[in-house]
Amino acid sequence: MAKPALLFDLDGTMLNSDSIHMAVFADMMGSRGLNVTEDFYMQHVHGRLNVDFFAEFLPNEPDPQGLSDAKEAEFRARLPRPYPAMPGVAEVIAHAVDNDWPRAVVTNAMRLNAEAMLEAVGQRHAFEVMVIGEECPRGKPAPDPYLEAMRQLGVSPADCIAFEDSPSGTRAAAASGAFTVGIRSALSDRELRENGAHITIQDFNDPALREVFQRFDREANT
């Protein structure tokens, strides 16, 4: 077994930015007569491609991609720089860099947002591979973005650990064959496991994650 490859979602995984996204959606949709509550956001928006959401809930709008671009521009305008990273993620990434573990960001966020978020948490330097869902044939929950990251890194699913927080992302990672770690930033252990997570952690300081790394290390040396 090779060194583990670490595949990171962004929103809710490397940083907890859902509150900013929800506020932008609430403002946009409120002006169109739709009340975006936290429950609505988690059920219908969280982890999905924007264009899919707008096509479903604003079917008479002629340009869902334009709405998506406007929404994400507003998100970037509201995103503070710097922004706090998920606890422990910087240390995990530093360990991966020091040990030359392959790593990638795999996100349904648009590329400008992904760049902005990585820079906000001070981790842009650590990733050469960044796979964007809307640039793949299918975004999450399809496994395509994860499979593309594996292709670019030259790794097999059995060597990959994926970190996800949303139902769609967790399903995508699990379907790709990666060992899927659910981050309990928004969903419970039960909800993440129901969508395919093999284990769940509170954040990247969770002792359960060290056990996963130790298991991969043992298997790599047998």
SEVEX-904678 format. One record per atom (N, C-alpha, C, O): y, x, z. Coordinates in steps of 0.05 Angstrom, whole numbers, plus 5000, padded with zeros to 4 digits. Layout:
residues N
YXZ;...
***
This chain:
residues 222
497650175000;500050005000;502550185000;502650375015;504550114984;506950274981;508850205004;508250045022;511150345004;513250275024;514049985020;514049884997;514749855042;515649575038;518249555023;520049715027;518449355006;520949294992;522249055007;520848855012;524749085013;526148875028;527948715010;529648834996;527548455009;529048274991;530648085008;529547925023;533348095006;535047955024;536547725009;537847774989;536347485020;538247285013;540947365026;541047545043;543147225019;545747285030;546647075050;546547125075;547646845040;548746635058;546746555078;544546465072;547446565104;545746475125;543646675133;542146635152;543446905118;541347105123;542647365130;542247465152;544247485112;545747725119;548347665133;549347845148;549347435130;551747345144;551647045146;550546905129;552946935167;552846645171;555446525161;557346485177;555546465136;557946365123;557846075116;559545975101;555745935125;555445655117;557845485126;558545285112;559145545148;561345385157;563645385137;565045185133;564045615124;566145635104;565445475079;567045325069;562945505070;562045345047;562245045052;563144895035;561444965076;561444675082;564344575082;564844345073;566144725093;568944635094;570144605065;571544415060;569344795048;570344775020;569144535006;570544384993;566544485010;565244254998;566443995009;566943804994;566943985035;568143745047;570843685035;571443455030;572443885031;575143845019;574943754990;576243564982;573143884975;572843814947;571743524943;572843374928;569643464958;568343214954;569842984968;569742754959;571243044990;572842845003;574942724985;575442484986;576142894968;578142794950;576942624928;578342484913;574242634926;572842474906;571242244919;569542124906;571742194944;570641964957;567942004970;566641814978;567042254973;564442304986;564842465011;566142675011;563842365034;564142485060;561942695064;559542615067;562542945065;560643155069;560443225099;562143365109;558443105112;557843175140;556043415141;555043505121;555543515165;553743735168;550943655159;549543815146;550043415167;547343325158;547143305128;545143385116;549243195115;549243175086;549143455073;547643495055;550743635084;550843905073;548044035075;547144155055;546744015098;544244145101;542044015084;540244155074;542243755079;540243615063;540643655033;538643675018;543143655024;543643634995;544943884983;544843924958;546044054999;547544284988;546244554995;546044724978;545444585019;544544835030;542444965013;540244865009;543145205002;541245364987;540945284958;539545424943;542245074949;541944984921;544045124903;546045224912;543445114877;545445194858;547644984857;547044744857;550145064857;552344874856;552244674833;552644434836;551544784809;551544614786;549544384789;549944164779;547244444802;545344234807;546444014825;545943774821;547844104846;549043914865;551143744851;551043494853;552943864836;555043714823;553943534801;554943304798;551943614787;550643444767;549443194779;549542984768;548343224804;547142994817;549242804829;548942564826;551242914843;553042744858;555642684844;557042494852;556242834823;558642764806;557742744777;558642904761;555942564771;554842554744;556842494722;556242554698;559142384728;561142324708;563042554704;564842544686;562842764719;564543004715;563543154691;561143214690;565243224672;564343354647;563643644650;562243754633;564543774672;564244064673;563244154701;564844254717;560644114707;559644204733;559944504738;560344594760;559844664716;560244954720;563045014728;563545194744;564944874716;567744914724;568244834753;569744974767;566944614762;567144544790;565944754808;567144824829;563744864800;562445074815;564245324817;564545434838;565445394795;567245634795;569645584813;570445774828;570745344813;573045284830;572245294859;573645394876;569945174865;568945174893;568545464903;569445524925;567345634887;566745904896;569346074898;569446254914;571246024880;573746164882;575146094909;576346274922;574945844917;576145764943;574545894966;575745974986;571945904963;570346044984;571246334987;571646425010;571546474965;572446754967;575246774979;575746964994;576946584973;579646594985;579546555015;581246665029;577646405025;577446345054;575746545069;575846555094;574146715055;572346905068;573947135080;575147285066;573947165107;575347385119;574047655111;571647665108;575747865109;574748135105;576048315127;578448325128;574348445143;571448445143;570448185156;571948035168;567848145153;566547905164;564047995179;562648185170;563447875202;561147965218;558447925203;557947705193;556848135203;554148105192;552247975212;552847975236;550047875203;547947775221;547147995240;546648225231;546847945265;546048155284;543548305276;541548185269;543748565276;541548735270;541048805240;539548985234;542448665222;541848705194;542848985185;541549105168;545049075196;546049345188;544049565196;543649755180;542849535219;540849725228;538349725211;537249935205;537449485204;535049465186;535649585159;533949735148;537949535148;538649645122;538849945124;537950095106;540150045145;540450335148;537650475150;537250685138;535850345164;533050455166;531750455138;530350645131;532150245123;531050235096;532150445078;530750575063;534750495080;536150695064;535050975072;534351135055;534851025098;533951285108;531151345100;530351585095;529451145097;526651175091;526051115062;523651115054;528151075046;527851035017;526050795011;524450794992;526350575027;525050325021;526450184998;528950164999;525050084978;526449924957;527749674970;526749564989;529949594959;531449364970;533049234949;534049354930;533448974953;535048814933;536248574948;535148484968;538448474937;539548224945;538648014924;538748064900;537647784934;536747574916;538047314926;537447214947;539947214910;541646994920;542246794898;542246854874;542646544907;543646334889;546646334887;547846184872;547946504903;550846534901;551646654874;550046814862;553946584863;554846704839;555547004844;555947084867;555547164823;555847454826;558447534840;558347714857;560647404834;563147474847;562947424877;563947584893;561647214885;561247154914;559447354927;560047454948;557247424913;555347614924;556747884929;556448004950;558347974910;559848224913;561748194937;561948384953;563147974939;565147934960;563747934988;564748055007;561447794990;560047785016;558948055024;559148135047;557748195005;556648455012;558848645021;558548805040;561148645007;563348805015;564448725042;565248895058;564548465048;565648365073;563948465097;565048515118;561348485093;559648575115;559048875113;557448985129;560349015095;560149305093;557549415083;556749635090;556149255065;553549345056;553349365025;551049395015;555549365011;555349374982;553949634973;552549634953;554549854987;553450114980;550450134981;549250304968;549149954996;546349975001;544549844980;542149864981;545749714960;544149554941;544949614913;547249574904;543049714898;543449754869;542449504854;543449444832;540449364865;539349134852;540348884865;540048844889;541648714849;542648454859;541948244838;542848254816;540248064846;539247854827;540647594834;540647504857;541847474814;543447224817;541946994806;541047004782;541546784822;539846554813;540746434787;539146374770;543446394784;544346254760;544146424735;544546334713;543546684738;543046864715;540146884708;539447024689;538446744723;535546744717;534846484702;536446294702;532546474689;531746224676;531845984695;532645764687;531146024720;531245814741;532145954766;531246174773;533945814781;534645914807;532745824828;530745674822;533245904853;531645794876;531945494876;534145394871;529745344882;527245414895;525045534877;522945594886;525645564851;523645694834;523445994842;525446094853;521246114838;520846394847;522146594828;522146834834;523346504806;524346694785;526146914796;525747144789;528146854813;529847074823;528347284838;528947524836;526447204855;524847404869;523047564851;522747804854;521847434832;520147574813;521847774796;520847994790;524347704790;526047884775;526748124792;526848354782;527348084818;527948304836;525548494838;525848734837;523148384840;520748544840;520448714815;519648944815;521048584792;520848724766;522848954765;522049174757;525248904774;527249114773;526649344792;527149574786;525449284815;524749484834;522149624828;521649844838;520549504811;517949614804;515949594826;514449784831;515949364840;514249324863;512549074859;513148904842;510349064874;508648824873;509248634895;510448714916;508648374892;509148184914;507948264941;509148214962;505648394940;504348464965;505848674981;505448705005;507748814968;509249014982;512048914991;513649075001;512548654987;515248554991;515548385017;513748225023;517748425031;518548255053;521148125045;523148255040;521147855044;523547705037;524747565061;523247465078;527347565063;528747445085;530447205074;532047235057;529846965086;531146725076;531846535099;530646555121;533746355094;534446155115;534445875105;534445695122;534345815080;534545545069;531845445060;530045605054;531445185057;528945075046;528445175018;526145265012;530445165001;529945254973;529345544971;527645634956;530845704987;530345994986;527646064997;526246244987;526845935019;524245995031;522045925012;520046075010;522245694999;520245614979;520045824957;517845894948;522345914947;522446104925;521046364933;519446474918;521746464957;520546724966;517546694970;516046864961;516746484983;513846444987;512346414961;510146524958;513446264942;512146224916;511946484900;510246514883;513746674906;513646934891;511347114901;510747314888;510247044924;508147214936;509147404957;507447554968;511747414962;512747594983;512047495011;511747245015;511847675030;511647595058;514347485066;516347635064;514447235074;517047105077;517747065106;516346945122;520147175113;521147165140;523446965140;525447005126;523246755156;525346555158;527346625179;526546705202;529846605173;532046665193;532946395204;533746215189;532746365230;533446105243;536446075247;537346015269;538046125226;540946095229;541745795226;543845715236;540145645212;540845365207;538445175211;538744945219;536045275206;533645115208;531845215231;532045435240;530145035240;528345105261;525845255251;525445275227;524345365269;521845495262;520045305246;518845375226;519845055256;518144865242;519044815214;517444815195;521644765210;522744705183;522344945164;521644905141;522745185174;522345425157;519445455150;518845525127;517645425169;514845455163;513845235144;512145285127;514944995147;514144775128;514844845100;513644745081;516845015096;517645095069;516445355060;517145455038;514645475077;513145705067;513545965083;512246155077;515345965103;515746215118;513146295133;511846125144;512546545132;510246645147;510846685176;509146625193;513246785182;514246795210;517146715209;518346695187;518346675232;521246635234;522346805256;521046875275;524946885253;526347045272;529046925277;530246795260;530146985301;532846885307;534947045292;536846935280;534647315291;536347485276;534747745272;532347765278;536047955261;534648205254;534148385278;532948595275;534948295302;534248445327;531648325339;530748435359;530548115328;528247985339;525848185339;525248305319;524548215363;522148395364;519948325344;518448495336;519748075336;517747995317;518048145290;516048185276;520448215283;520948355258;519848635260;518748735240;520148765282;519049035285;516049035282;514949225272;514848825292;511948795289;511148775259;509048885251;512748635244;512148615215;512348885202;510648965186;514549035208;514849305196;512549485204;511549645188;511749465229;509549635239;506949575224;505349745218;506449315219;504049235204;504149345176;502149445166;506449315162;506649425135;506249725135;505049835117;507349865156;507050145158;504150235162;503150425150;502750085179;499850145183;498250105157;496650275150;498849895143;497349835118;498050055097;496350115080;500550145097;501250355077;499850615082;499550785064;498950665107;497750915114;494750895118;493451075129;493550675108;490650655110;489350685082;486950665080;
***
